[in-house]
């Protein structure tokens, strides 16, 4: 055990002849059984880690007091549980006591029907251990494929060193009613006053599935294979396994993450994920600019698809063909389910100029409201020439636009343009547009390298009295 | 855990140990692989990417490669270690196993597995704060203002607290270049030189953009510009990044005269870069709204007939072209009050009838007017131009 570890942890098997009440005395004798194995199940949606550790403890026949303390750590005292793994029968927890005078400590009285050397398992929730995914994407110089590497980074600020721990990472969102870190700060006496059932139920529910998993992984962790110098060590594999609505990443072998440290391991590496480049104008999503995107898919055809991609930061670069990189973008990647598409937003491209020119405006189909009443007349209709009391109440506003695109890059580009038109609008063009939704028009075009394009369209907005609908009609 | 703290910014240490990180001893031997090559990519608008290449000796097994960046602003999330294919003998396979980040230090430790003892070529990339760039230009026009020589400079400012004895820079335009860059140094290099670029000297008036010289007398400001088209010759291959331009003119006596400076905007190929030279005082433009008449069509629906008059005098002894720009919306708002509708207009039979189709749209009109030089007796000939507009369907 390191120095820090000793400061933090004490598991004491109190002198067997001392009754529990004597623990309040000044003279004490304790033995400190070492951890045999430890397993960390870390959730990324909450500041929550389930720790399961096993220790070998000797019990005598009769009542055996056990003390468990966790000074200067962030353990939720209500979550501490003791189980007997070997032998499974013959041992029983009689009661659990949180003493009022010793914070961050509890006592178990264990009834044993014979003398045993028992393997016990203590599990609890702690905060301060977190994990996050992050990604590195390097496009090839032609921008036809990219190398996508995924990493997981485990950060330990729990106050405790966990040595040679089997680490499992849970991808998914769970529900907690209170924060572990807050519970860890409360004295155990205060916690007893709380309505335990209310939050413990929720807490247990979150991790019940993980607890129910077979212990084989844990036992495997106990015997770490020695490093074989004869072969080159390969990066550790991260085994991905789906469970209910969650995904569990189990890191091969064991890891030591001392308190205060972070460790980053590769989760997967896809060498050449096919991708396409698209330019999109979607002001609602990307702001008022033509945005360049890399589009790829989290599926097997793209060398991906073995796992959803957890939320994480992605750094995007392009290889410049001379072993160097060009920085393109950093973005927060949202959780990508298996089979879903991945969109990497690279921002505006200075090599593509995107301008909208309003070329002409005119109005027609003018309707008048006569004398403020319910009578409406159209300008130019027979018998209606000059009415001094008529007020313009409805009209069609025609606006002719030219969408200019200049491609100064050395590659042909594909553009998709979406524009929102609230109101009763006709979109008239030869652009083969489609409706993305009832008031959003979408059209696409290709522009060759070093070429220009001008896309003409007319918007007819039916205004005032003429507005009968609230949707775009394509013509 | 005790680890030595290194005071040098950006140091790379190789701990010659195949032991796992947690077993690092207090006494250790480290090698310091030097930078073989540094490339600084400044092609992104606001970010400097530094790539350094080092030959790192590895022992067979797992090696700890420690990288620290005390007192520099490396974005640690962008740190990438790539092991490049190497021709160094013996050829070995090397792979990054994991990265560890010690607490409260700007440092990390890569665990690198090697198939044999030998050296590996590694490239470490990171985004570095404090390294910035800007562009500036020096333009020297010839005596008769038909051509100019345009020189483009890149200035790199190093506030990153790290010196680079030699680095290959690339700014996204121009050719890459090699230079050293010291601590807190600013380095300026000429990236490109465009000789004998044709220029157009323009005189312009635009009541919205440039305003009035004397509002009471209806006299408009007449700013002068050099207009350079980013096309033809050596121009037009790349955009001209935004930057300050100092403008000089050949004084005809072997020297140059300083004409002024302007901030040039980002100019993509085929676009025009306009450099403002100041106000022309020898061209006088008096603009008045000569006539505005309203005709009722029906109810509250009107048509407006508007005539603008321009009285122009060129007191220079050379001819010139004046660009007259107008905003129809601004004229409409002036004659009938502002409304939140685009004007619907038609040009009438004034002398200004043919707006420049490239530079005019639903609101903006641009006309080019030729101004003769003043006469031999020194008198400027006054020209009068009219712009007639019909504003339809106003209410």
Boltz contact constraints between the chains, C-beta under 6 A:
constraints:
  - contact:
      token1: [A, 229]
      token2: [B, 61]
      max_distance: 6.0
  - contact:
      token1: [A, 232]
      token2: [B, 113]
      max_distance: 6.0
  - contact:
      token1: [A, 232]
      token2: [B, 115]
      max_distance: 6.0
  - contact:
      token1: [A, 233]
      token2: [B, 62]
      max_distance: 6.0
  - contact:
      token1: [A, 233]
      token2: [B, 113]
      max_distance: 6.0
  - contact:
      token1: [A, 235]
      token2: [B, 95]
      max_distance: 6.0
  - contact:
      token1: [A, 235]
      token2: [B, 97]
      max_distance: 6.0
  - contact:
      token1: [A, 256]
      token2: [B, 22]
      max_distance: 6.0
  - contact:
      token1: [A, 258]
      token2: [B, 1]
      max_distance: 6.0
  - contact:
      token1: [A, 260]
      token2: [B, 103]
      max_distance: 6.0
  - contact:
      token1: [A, 261]
      token2: [B, 102]
      max_distance: 6.0
  - contact:
      token1: [A, 262]
      token2: [B, 101]
      max_distance: 6.0
  - contact:
      token1: [A, 263]
      token2: [B, 98]
      max_distance: 6.0
  - contact:
      token1: [A, 263]
      token2: [B, 100]
      max_distance: 6.0
  - contact:
      token1: [A, 264]
      token2: [B, 99]
      max_distance: 6.0
  - contact:
      token1: [A, 265]
      token2: [B, 98]
      max_distance: 6.0
  - contact:
      token1: [A, 315]
      token2: [B, 78]
      max_distance: 6.0
  - contact:
      token1: [A, 323]
      token2: [B, 84]
      max_distance: 6.0
  - contact:
      token1: [A, 324]
      token2: [B, 39]
      max_distance: 6.0
  - contact:
      token1: [A, 324]
      token2: [B, 51]
      max_distance: 6.0
  - contact:
      token1: [A, 325]
      token2: [B, 125]
      max_distance: 6.0
  - contact:
      token1: [A, 326]
      token2: [B, 41]
      max_distance: 6.0
  - contact:
      token1: [A, 326]
      token2: [B, 43]
      max_distance: 6.0
  - contact:
      token1: [A, 327]
      token2: [B, 44]
      max_distance: 6.0
  - contact:
      token1: [A, 327]
      token2: [B, 47]
      max_distance: 6.0
  - contact:
      token1: [A, 327]
      token2: [B, 49]
      max_distance: 6.0
  - contact:
      token1: [A, 350]
      token2: [B, 239]
      max_distance: 6.0
  - contact:
      token1: [A, 353]
      token2: [B, 268]
      max_distance: 6.0
  - contact:
      token1: [A, 357]
      token2: [B, 361]
      max_distance: 6.0
  - contact:
      token1: [A, 358]
      token2: [B, 361]
      max_distance: 6.0
  - contact:
      token1: [A, 358]
      token2: [B, 362]
      max_distance: 6.0
  - contact:
      token1: [A, 359]
      token2: [B, 361]
      max_distance: 6.0
  - contact:
      token1: [A, 359]
      token2: [B, 362]
      max_distance: 6.0
  - contact:
      token1: [A, 360]
      token2: [B, 362]
      max_distance: 6.0
  - contact:
      token1: [A, 361]
      token2: [B, 342]
      max_distance: 6.0
  - contact:
      token1: [A, 361]
      token2: [B, 344]
      max_distance: 6.0
  - contact:
      token1: [A, 361]
      token2: [B, 362]
      max_distance: 6.0
  - contact:
      token1: [A, 362]
      token2: [B, 344]
      max_distance: 6.0
  - contact:
      token1: [A, 363]
      token2: [B, 344]
      max_distance: 6.0
  - contact:
      token1: [A, 363]
      token2: [B, 393]
      max_distance: 6.0
  - contact:
      token1: [A, 368]
      token2: [B, 299]
      max_distance: 6.0
  - contact:
      token1: [A, 379]
      token2: [B, 298]
      max_distance: 6.0
  - contact:
      token1: [A, 386]
      token2: [B, 298]
      max_distance: 6.0
  - contact:
      token1: [A, 387]
      token2: [B, 299]
      max_distance: 6.0
  - contact:
      token1: [A, 390]
      token2: [B, 298]
      max_distance: 6.0
  - contact:
      token1: [A, 390]
      token2: [B, 299]
      max_distance: 6.0
  - contact:
      token1: [A, 391]
      token2: [B, 299]
      max_distance: 6.0
  - contact:
      token1: [A, 391]
      token2: [B, 300]
      max_distance: 6.0
  - contact:
      token1: [A, 392]
      token2: [B, 301]
      max_distance: 6.0
  - contact:
      token1: [A, 392]
      token2: [B, 395]
      max_distance: 6.0
  - contact:
      token1: [A, 408]
      token2: [B, 268]
      max_distance: 6.0
  - contact:
      token1: [A, 408]
      token2: [B, 269]
      max_distance: 6.0
